[in-house]
């Protein structure tokens, strides 16, 4: 069955009797370059994230939630398609999702879902300077940043509403949440998917003065006139405040109980130049080693939580391994359907794990970073992770050694060899663009 015919079959399924059509709403909140320990629910003390902490208390925090690629565009493509980079072919920041790929939005629309993307699209450029547009990949409404060049402007001058660019004024997370609240108000009677990929705390390091004044003087700064470390804290403070407004809107509209809310980040914190050392100063990926553009834990292990009142256990922490490719099939399962086998989705339906009915099944998950003149690969099974950097291979137990300080390749040669063979077999399935 091809893509078009399967979507038609889903549309037919949406004509089921009303009692079979009670489908949950979905809100996916996506931070940009946020480290694992940048949130209060993962131990941050230097600044407050009360709204994210409240979400965590109302749901389950997954201590081992992993992005599928520690880079902006590929990580988003993995989330939207449920597929590894080597299978959807978005392996760098200059590549678009092929139109043949089915996104979460496209899969949910035939079931009666209204869909919106409010934030950063960032799927690269097409030859000639164009972009694959989210309106062409299942989203009914879009507002925000289409290209990477402007997707670090926290005080943007222009944003895209659909296919038209318009002048704006304000702070990025406020603008995106304002539009998200309008979407909720307009679609409270329909099942909906609201995908909000924020740009905080991705550089530039900018925050409103009212938030900055809360942290100015609290940190050592290279230049007191340009308090980068305080401004980084203020960015996350403002992001948390914006998320709180969105969650309040769900409450005010009586939508919270039937809405699955997921919060995560596209990759770990960056130590790159335009971050000006803020993430390094705050040790944003602690206790993990590495950063964005690395397959060490600091690059791929990200904050992750799920809230669904009455379905997902409140106040719970889980050590089950979650991979970003799992989101797409899990959302579809919650909506009462599943991906077409022809889509060759790599992620697993983790609905029973999210709802606490079972533990995650034993499996091996994979990563690759073959872009920007770098070559890294990784494979993880349970607590063991094989990391390959430039042909050198290491085996870590990331449960007992989250900083990946001591390789166990000599002590556990069986696991080392198994993961090496599985990684080679996985790489052999790479799809050519």
Secondary structure, DSSP 4 states (H G I P E B T S, - for coil): --HHHHHHHHHHHTTS-GGG----EEEEEEESS--TTSSGGGT--SS--HHHHHHHHHSEEETTEE-S-SSHHHHHHHHHHS--HHHH---STT-PPPTTSPPHHHHHHTTT-EEEEEEE------TTS----GGGTT-SEEEEE-SSTTTT-TT-SEEEETTEEEE--S-HHHHHHHHHHHHHHHTTTS-EEEEEE--TTSSS----HHHHTTTTTSS--S-TTS-HHHHHHHHHHHHHHHHHHHHHHHHHTT-GGGEEEEEEESS----SGGGTTHHHHHTTTTTS---TT--SHHHHEE--EEE-TTTSPTTEEE---EETTHHHHHHHHHTT----GGG---S---HHHHTTSSPPPP-EEEEEEEETTEEEEEEEETTEEEEEETTEEEEEETTT-TT--S--TTT-HHHHHHHHHHHHHHHTTPPP-
